[in-house]
């Protein structure tokens, strides 16, 4: 018996040794390392719903709660090849052995160190964290989103049990301690990256599992971050999240009637710039703001009600938004009001005096849902130059909001309609690379509407006569400023007028790749003016043709104008590639009729008057405005502008020829030729030669833009003008004839005609010879009564004018003269004095005497004095005599006509 007991003890000892050896082999021996790894991989893969791969080692510490040590493990992405969803350096957890014996896996008290989670969204929307069981549902959901909705039913949602086996459900009832955590949300579809670097995080089961607490702190995109969440069972939950100075609270309760919850969202942005830093966007503005809303979430619905936000931004700007959204997921039930004030409340910008001064000062909008997008039920733009109320804008849809590589907020596949919902007259789509800075814009669109949308002066009752206008356009700011880069427009459904134009622009700021073609026709100018409620001036048919092309700093312009029987063709060429810019051109008219110019001018005046009357009738009485008075809107003339007059005249070799081959007027057929030449600031206009009937006019203008830019000199002469026709045209009704001639040489200030006339300095001379006037009053004044009674001139009732000579001096509005002479066969009239049109004064003395007898008595001398606008005429009864101061009294043997006789005495 003792031997049997001893033998049993030996075998038991041996079995215990073998069992201990087996347990050691299982738990720690390198020989069974692969078995331990496979065992733990299978266990955790089943619990997590993802393959769990161990690249390091597994150690087990046995007990009722066996401690499992795992080193260097990872969870690969199920959907994205070559992507690691989770990588960790150390995982420790306990396994409840009694529960395992009972057939239930119970893991708890997890300790995780060196955790790196990569939440990746690929460009096609595939995510790295969708588990195997949900992959089919994800594909079904994506396909459903790309299929047009056939009804208003809520989209399908996954079964509540589909969360079983997921990582979140695995952690939801565990106590977990995290250290050295990296969490990256990298959405390659929209460009946003959120890189969390958490020093620690802790998920704790409290109060016997009735309360779950999750806390963590660290940084997100290098900005401080903390999270504190409490999730009690059957009671309200709370969240508090901070990002730098941004504080967000999200507190709510579960819904009693089904899955989901309702929560109140409160956001205090602190410094808005911190939000740009977290989003890794360029700081577009600074300021602070708040947002509150009530959020209701249930399967297929995310509703927002009572949204109220207000943002006080830098430079006195303010943006606010209020409203409700029935479902953000389907964009249903949107009813939002937006208001933006883009200037300090007590310091609005001054009214714009130039195009460059126009600023957007405010926006008011009412946004509602339509279909799968939104539309502006009302949109009001406020500027310091105008207010434009657009009541029919939308729907507006945005395909994607994303972060660009340039760290701006971009809008992709932006679509907008303007006009009635069933027939919008503008449809546009495109992308905006910087939505906050409103730059990097590329938009194309189409306009199709009544011509009255373009011709705003058209009264509604006549709008149908002008038909429709259709256009395709592209907008871009690739050149540095927003503008139209392509336009094709044409008129339709009208015989009253026609328009056909095409335009392409590669660079707005340089002569590069610009092409413009335009053809405009008006069949009946009187009918068009009548439709515009202007005086119907019959100017005939009108036409304009424009062809502009430029490439590599060279350009050409062809402009044609036709009005009734007149035509003008202009051709200009530019070459800016040379050291000195070269401009050449011609202005040619085969035929120009005076009546067309006259009637065309009347038509332009009639249209301008109608436009002013329409603006006055449609302008409401403005509210009291304390801003500076609105100045006329003009384009600033910058000296260095590409086409500025200063640059053209000072940096250009310019020559333009004018040739009007037939000028048809009241006096018959005439012609005109001229030139405009500019070479490095030396400008010459002319000589311009005009022949009109028997008349001839020649004038030359010159200026030095560089050394004397304020003055212009004009000199020239004219001849061949019929004295009788001039008297007839001014209404004197006196028959006369004679050929007038004149010469002038003056210099004055550059500017309007009035400025030039008031500053003019120089001389002029008027002359006439071999004329006649149907009156003998000059003979009466010079001969006296009795000689006149027996004169031949009195008997014929007319006087022969031998000559007229009137040299004058001009000085800033003051004209002086002392040798103005009018001479007949018997009488010489000499006048002297001055006329000052700036001071509205005249002082003139005229003395008629017998020819060759300057010392004789002047029978009827006269004076004209007083205001030039109301002169006083005074006849000196009794006459007057003159004498030379040097005593000269004899006329020379050969007398010179039209030189005062008193100056010819010897």
URZIBEL-V15833 format. One record per residue. N is the residue number from 1. RES is the residue in one letter. OMEGA is omega in whole degrees, -180 to 180 (* if undefined). D_CENTER is the distance of its C-alpha to the mean C-alpha in whole Angstrom. Layout:
N/RES/OMEGA/D_CENTER  N/RES/OMEGA/D_CENTER
This chain:
1/X/177/112  2/X/179/111  3/X/180/110  4/X/179/108  5/X/179/106  6/X/178/105  7/X/179/104  8/X/180/102  9/X/178/101  10/X/-180/100  11/X/178/98  12/X/179/96  13/X/179/95  14/X/180/94  15/X/179/92  16/X/178/90  17/X/-180/90  18/X/179/89  19/X/178/86  20/X/178/85  21/X/-180/85  22/X/179/83  23/X/179/80  24/X/178/80  25/X/-178/79  26/X/-171/77  27/X/-171/75  28/X/-174/75  29/X/175/76  30/X/-178/74  31/X/-179/76  32/X/179/75  33/X/-179/71  34/X/179/70  35/X/179/71  36/X/-179/70  37/X/-179/66  38/X/-180/67  39/X/-178/68  40/X/178/65  41/X/-179/63  42/X/-179/64  43/X/-176/64  44/X/177/61  45/X/179/59  46/X/-179/61  47/X/-173/60  48/X/-177/56  49/X/177/55  50/X/176/54  51/X/-179/56  52/X/-174/57  53/X/179/58  54/X/179/60  55/X/-180/60  56/X/-175/62  57/X/178/66  58/X/174/67  59/X/-179/70  60/X/173/71  61/X/-172/73  62/X/178/76  63/X/176/76  64/X/170/76  65/X/-177/72  66/X/-180/72  67/X/-178/69  68/X/176/67  69/X/178/66  70/X/178/63  71/X/175/61  72/X/180/58  73/X/179/57  74/X/173/54  75/X/180/53  76/X/177/51  77/X/179/48  78/X/-173/49  79/X/-176/46  80/X/179/45  81/X/177/47  82/X/178/48  83/X/177/46  84/X/179/48  85/X/-178/47  86/X/173/49  87/X/179/51  88/X/179/54  89/X/-177/56  90/X/173/59  91/X/174/60  92/X/178/63  93/X/180/64  94/X/178/67  95/X/-179/69  96/X/-176/71  97/X/179/74  98/X/179/76  99/X/180/73  100/X/177/73  101/X/179/76  102/X/176/76  103/X/-179/73  104/X/178/70  105/X/-179/67  106/X/178/67  107/X/-179/64  108/X/176/63  109/X/-178/63  110/X/172/60  111/X/-177/59  112/X/178/56  113/X/180/56  114/X/-177/53  115/X/174/51  116/X/-179/48  117/X/-179/46  118/X/179/43  119/X/-172/41  120/X/171/39  121/X/-178/37  122/X/-178/37  123/X/179/34  124/X/178/35  125/X/178/36  126/X/-177/39  127/X/-177/41  128/X/-171/43  129/X/178/45  130/X/-176/46  131/X/-178/50  132/X/-174/52  133/X/-177/53  134/X/-174/49  135/X/-179/48  136/X/179/49  137/X/180/47  138/X/180/44  139/X/179/44  140/X/180/44  141/X/179/42  142/X/179/39  143/X/179/40  144/X/-180/40  145/X/-179/37  146/X/180/36  147/X/179/38  148/X/-179/36  149/X/179/38  150/X/178/41  151/X/-176/42  152/X/-180/41  153/X/179/43  154/X/178/43  155/X/179/42  156/X/176/46  157/X/-179/46  158/X/178/49  159/X/-177/52  160/X/-179/53  161/X/-178/55  162/X/178/53  163/X/-179/52  164/X/-179/56  165/X/178/56  166/X/-180/53  167/X/-178/52  168/X/180/51  169/X/177/54  170/X/-177/56  171/X/-169/55  172/X/-179/55  173/X/-180/58  174/X/168/59  175/X/-173/59  176/X/174/57  177/X/-179/56  178/X/171/54  179/X/178/53  180/X/-174/51  181/X/170/48  182/X/-179/45  183/X/-177/43  184/X/169/40  185/X/-177/38  186/X/-179/36  187/X/-178/33  188/X/177/32  189/X/-179/31  190/X/173/28  191/X/-179/28  192/X/178/30  193/X/175/33  194/X/-176/35  195/X/179/38  196/X/174/41  197/X/-173/44  198/X/176/46  199/X/180/49  200/X/174/51  201/X/-175/51  202/X/174/54  203/X/-171/54  204/X/171/57  205/X/-176/59  206/X/177/61  207/X/177/63  208/X/179/65  209/X/180/62  210/X/-179/61  211/X/175/58  212/X/180/55  213/X/176/54  214/X/179/51  215/X/178/50  216/X/177/48  217/X/-179/46  218/X/179/45  219/X/171/41  220/X/-175/38  221/X/177/36  222/X/176/38  223/X/-178/37  224/X/-176/40  225/X/172/41  226/X/-179/44  227/X/176/45  228/X/-179/47  229/X/178/48  230/X/-175/51  231/X/178/52  232/X/179/55  233/X/177/57  234/X/-179/57  235/X/-179/55  236/X/176/52  237/X/-180/50  238/X/172/47  239/X/168/45  240/X/-178/43  241/X/176/41  242/X/172/40  243/X/-175/37  244/X/179/37  245/X/-179/36  246/X/179/35  247/X/180/38  248/X/172/38  249/X/-175/41  250/X/-172/42  251/X/-179/45  252/X/-179/46  253/X/177/49  254/X/178/50  255/X/-179/50  256/X/-174/54  257/X/178/53  258/X/-180/52  259/X/-180/50  260/X/-178/47  261/X/171/46  262/X/-174/44  263/X/175/43  264/X/179/41  265/X/175/38  266/X/-179/37  267/X/173/35  268/X/-171/34  269/X/-170/32  270/X/175/33  271/X/-177/30  272/X/180/27  273/X/178/27  274/X/179/30  275/X/176/29  276/X/180/26  277/X/180/29  278/X/179/31  279/X/-176/29  280/X/175/28  281/X/174/24  282/X/178/23  283/X/-180/23  284/X/179/19  285/X/178/21  286/X/180/24  287/X/179/26  288/X/-179/29  289/X/178/29  290/X/177/32  291/X/175/32  292/X/179/35  293/X/173/36  294/X/-175/39  295/X/175/39  296/X/-178/41  297/X/173/42  298/X/-178/44  299/X/179/45  300/X/-178/42  301/X/170/40  302/X/-174/38  303/X/177/37  304/X/179/35  305/X/178/36  306/X/178/36  307/X/179/33  308/X/-179/32  309/X/179/29  310/X/-179/28  311/X/175/26  312/X/-174/26  313/X/-180/23  314/X/-178/23  315/X/174/22  316/X/-178/23  317/X/-179/21  318/X/178/22  319/X/178/22  320/X/178/25  321/X/177/26  322/X/175/29  323/X/-176/30  324/X/174/33  325/X/-178/33  326/X/-180/36  327/X/178/35  328/X/-177/33  329/X/-178/34  330/X/-180/34  331/X/177/31  332/X/173/33  333/X/178/33  334/X/176/30  335/X/-173/29  336/X/174/27  337/X/-178/25  338/X/177/22  339/X/179/21  340/X/172/19  341/X/-171/19  342/X/177/17  343/X/176/19  344/X/-175/23  345/X/-178/24  346/X/-178/26  347/X/177/23  348/X/179/20  349/X/178/18  350/X/179/19  351/X/-174/17  352/X/174/14  353/X/179/16  354/X/179/13  355/X/-177/10  356/X/-177/9  357/X/-178/11  358/X/-180/9  359/X/172/10  360/X/-175/10  361/X/-179/14  362/X/177/16  363/X/171/16  364/X/-176/19  365/X/172/20  366/X/-174/23  367/X/176/24  368/X/-179/27  369/X/174/28  370/X/-177/28  371/X/178/30  372/X/179/30  373/X/178/26  374/X/175/25  375/X/176/23  376/X/174/21  377/X/176/24  378/X/179/21  379/X/-178/18  380/X/175/17  381/X/178/13  382/X/175/14  383/X/176/12  384/X/176/14  385/X/-177/13  386/X/171/14  387/X/-177/15  388/X/-179/14  389/X/179/17  390/X/-173/17  391/X/-178/21  392/X/177/21  393/X/178/19  394/X/6/21  395/X/175/23  396/X/178/20  397/X/178/22  398/X/-178/22  399/X/-178/24  400/X/169/24  401/X/-172/23  402/X/176/24  403/X/-177/24  404/X/175/23  405/X/178/25  406/X/177/23  407/X/173/24  408/X/179/20  409/X/-175/20  410/X/175/19  411/X/-180/19  412/X/179/21  413/X/175/21  414/X/180/18  415/X/-177/19  416/X/174/18  417/X/177/19  418/X/-180/18  419/X/179/21  420/X/-175/25  421/X/-178/26  422/X/-179/28  423/X/179/26  424/X/-180/22  425/X/173/20  426/X/171/18  427/X/-176/19  428/X/176/16  429/X/180/18  430/X/-177/17  431/X/174/17  432/X/-177/15  433/X/180/16  434/X/-176/15  435/X/-178/15  436/X/177/16  437/X/-179/13  438/X/178/11  439/X/-175/11  440/X/-172/13  441/X/174/11  442/X/-174/13  443/X/173/13  444/X/-177/15  445/X/-179/16  446/X/174/18  447/X/177/18  448/X/-177/22  449/X/179/22  450/X/180/24  451/X/-180/23  452/X/176/22  453/X/177/19  454/X/178/18  455/X/-171/20  456/X/-179/20  457/X/-178/23  458/X/173/25  459/X/-175/28  460/X/-176/29  461/X/-179/32  462/X/-173/31  463/X/-177/28  464/X/-180/30  465/X/-176/31  466/X/173/28  467/X/-175/28  468/X/174/25  469/X/175/22  470/X/-178/22  471/X/168/19  472/X/-175/18  473/X/173/15  474/X/178/13  475/X/179/10  476/X/173/10  477/X/-178/9  478/X/-179/13  479/X/-180/13  480/X/176/11  481/X/-176/7  482/X/179/5  483/X/177/6  484/X/179/9  485/X/174/13  486/X/-180/15  487/X/173/16  488/X/-174/19  489/X/179/20  490/X/177/23  491/X/-179/25  492/X/170/28  493/X/177/31  494/X/173/31  495/X/-175/34  496/X/-180/32  497/X/177/29  498/X/180/28  499/X/174/24  500/X/-176/24  501/X/174/21  502/X/-180/20  503/X/171/18  504/X/-178/17  505/X/175/15  506/X/180/17  507/X/-179/15  508/X/-173/12  509/X/180/14  510/X/176/17  511/X/-178/20  512/X/174/20  513/X/177/20  514/X/177/19  515/X/-179/20  516/X/172/20  517/X/-178/22  518/X/174/23  519/X/-178/26  520/X/180/26  521/X/173/29  522/X/-175/30  523/X/-176/34  524/X/-176/35  525/X/-179/33  526/X/180/35  527/X/178/35  528/X/180/31  529/X/178/31  530/X/179/34  531/X/178/32  532/X/180/29  533/X/173/32  534/X/178/32  535/X/-175/35  536/X/178/36  537/X/-179/37  538/X/178/38  539/X/178/36  540/X/179/37  541/X/-179/35  542/X/177/32  543/X/177/30  544/X/175/27  545/X/-180/27  546/X/175/24  547/X/-180/25  548/X/178/22  549/X/179/23  550/X/178/23  551/X/175/24  552/X/175/25  553/X/170/24  554/X/-177/26  555/X/175/25  556/X/180/26  557/X/171/25  558/X/-178/28  559/X/178/27  560/X/180/30  561/X/177/30  562/X/178/33  563/X/-178/34  564/X/-178/38  565/X/-178/40  566/X/177/38  567/X/175/36  568/X/177/34  569/X/180/32  570/X/176/30  571/X/179/30  572/X/175/29  573/X/-178/29  574/X/172/27  575/X/-177/28  576/X/-178/27  577/X/-178/29  578/X/177/32  579/X/174/33  580/X/-179/32  581/X/-176/29  582/X/177/31  583/X/177/30  584/X/-180/32  585/X/176/32  586/X/172/34  587/X/-172/34  588/X/173/36  589/X/176/38  590/X/180/41  591/X/176/41  592/X/-177/40  593/X/179/41  594/X/-179/41  595/X/178/41  596/X/177/38  597/X/-178/36  598/X/-178/38  599/X/177/37  600/X/177/33  601/X/178/33  602/X/180/34  603/X/179/32  604/X/179/29  605/X/180/31  606/X/180/31  607/X/180/28  608/X/179/26  609/X/180/29  610/X/180/29  611/X/179/25  612/X/179/26  613/X/179/28  614/X/179/26  615/X/180/24  616/X/-178/27  617/X/-176/28  618/X/179/25  619/X/178/24  620/X/177/26  621/X/-174/28  622/X/172/26  623/X/-179/27  624/X/-177/28  625/X/-178/26  626/X/-180/27  627/X/177/24  628/X/-178/24  629/X/179/24  630/X/180/20  631/X/176/20  632/X/-178/19  633/X/-177/15  634/X/175/16  635/X/-177/14  636/X/180/16  637/X/-180/19  638/X/-176/19  639/X/-175/22  640/X/176/21  641/X/-175/18  642/X/-178/19  643/X/179/20  644/X/178/21  645/X/-179/24  646/X/-179/26  647/X/-179/25  648/X/-174/26  649/X/-176/29  650/X/-176/30  651/X/-171/29  652/X/166/30  653/X/-169/33  654/X/174/32  655/X/180/35  656/X/-179/34  657/X/178/37  658/X/-179/37  659/X/173/40  660/X/-170/40  661/X/176/43  662/X/176/44  663/X/-173/43  664/X/-180/45  665/X/-178/46  666/X/-177/49  667/X/178/51  668/X/-175/50  669/X/-179/49  670/X/179/47  671/X/179/45  672/X/175/43  673/X/179/42  674/X/176/40  675/X/171/38  676/X/-177/35  677/X/175/36  678/X/-179/34  679/X/178/35  680/X/175/34  681/X/176/34  682/X/-172/37  683/X/177/35  684/X/175/38  685/X/-179/37  686/X/5/40  687/X/175/43  688/X/-179/42  689/X/-178/45  690/X/174/45  691/X/-178/48  692/X/-173/48  693/X/176/51  694/X/-177/54  695/X/180/51  696/X/-178/50  697/X/179/47  698/X/-177/46  699/X/179/44  700/X/178/42  701/X/-179/39  702/X/174/39  703/X/177/37  704/X/-174/37  705/X/-176/33  706/X/-173/34  707/X/-179/37  708/X/-172/37  709/X/-176/33  710/X/-173/34  711/X/176/37  712/X/179/38  713/X/-179/41  714/X/176/42  715/X/-180/45  716/X/-179/47  717/X/179/49  718/X/180/50  719/X/176/53  720/X/-177/55  721/X/-175/54  722/X/-179/56  723/X/-179/57  724/X/179/59  725/X/179/55  726/X/178/54  727/X/179/56  728/X/-177/56  729/X/180/52  730/X/170/52  731/X/179/55  732/X/177/58  733/X/179/60  734/X/178/62  735/X/-179/63  736/X/170/63  737/X/-175/62  738/X/-178/61  739/X/-180/59  740/X/173/56  741/X/-179/55  742/X/174/53  743/X/180/51  744/X/178/49  745/X/-174/48  746/X/174/45  747/X/-178/42  748/X/-178/40  749/X/176/36  750/X/180/33  751/X/177/31  752/X/-177/32  753/X/-179/35  754/X/179/36  755/X/179/36  756/X/-177/37  757/X/-178/40  758/X/180/41  759/X/-172/41  760/X/176/43  761/X/179/46  762/X/-177/48  763/X/178/51  764/X/179/51  765/X/178/54  766/X/-180/55  767/X/176/58  768/X/177/60  769/X/175/64  770/X/180/66  771/X/-179/65  772/X/175/66  773/X/-173/66  774/X/174/68  775/X/178/69  776/X/-179/72  777/X/178/71  778/X/177/70  779/X/179/74  780/X/-177/75  781/X/-176/73  782/X/-176/74  783/X/-171/78  784/X/-171/79  785/X/-172/80  786/X/175/83  787/X/-180/82  788/X/-177/79  789/X/-177/82  790/X/-178/83  791/X/178/80  792/X/-179/80  793/X/-180/76  794/X/-178/77  795/X/-179/79  796/X/-178/76  797/X/179/73  798/X/-177/71  799/X/176/71  800/X/178/70  801/X/-180/67  802/X/-180/68  803/X/171/65  804/X/178/62  805/X/-175/61  806/X/173/58  807/X/-179/57  808/X/174/55  809/X/-175/53  810/X/-179/49  811/X/174/48  812/X/176/45  813/X/-178/46  814/X/-179/50  815/X/179/52  816/X/-179/55  817/X/178/58  818/X/180/62  819/X/174/63  820/X/-173/62  821/X/168/64  822/X/-170/65  823/X/171/68  824/X/178/71  825/X/-173/74  826/X/-170/76  827/X/172/73  828/X/178/71  829/X/179/68  830/X/-179/67  831/X/175/64  832/X/179/62  833/X/-180/60  834/X/175/56  835/X/-180/53  836/X/-177/50  837/X/177/47  838/X/179/45  839/X/178/48  840/X/-178/49  841/X/177/53  842/X/175/55  843/X/-173/59  844/X/177/61  845/X/180/64  846/X/-179/66  847/X/175/69  848/X/178/71  849/X/175/74  850/X/176/77  851/X/178/76  852/X/-180/77  853/X/-175/79  854/X/-179/76  855/X/179/79  856/X/-179/80  857/X/172/79  858/X/-172/75  859/X/-175/76  860/X/174/73  861/X/-179/71  862/X/178/68  863/X/173/65  864/X/-176/61  865/X/176/60  866/X/-179/57  867/X/177/54  868/X/179/52  869/X/179/51  870/X/-173/54  871/X/177/57  872/X/-178/61  873/X/-179/63  874/X/179/67  875/X/-179/70  876/X/-179/72  877/X/180/76  878/X/175/78  879/X/-180/76  880/X/178/76  881/X/178/77  882/X/175/76  883/X/178/77  884/X/-180/76  885/X/-180/77  886/X/176/78  887/X/180/81  888/X/-174/80  889/X/-176/81  890/X/176/82  891/X/179/80  892/X/-180/80  893/X/178/81  894/X/-178/78  895/X/178/76  896/X/179/72  897/X/173/70  898/X/167/67  899/X/-177/68  900/X/-177/69  901/X/-177/73  902/X/178/73  903/X/178/72  904/X/-178/74  905/X/178/77  906/X/*/79
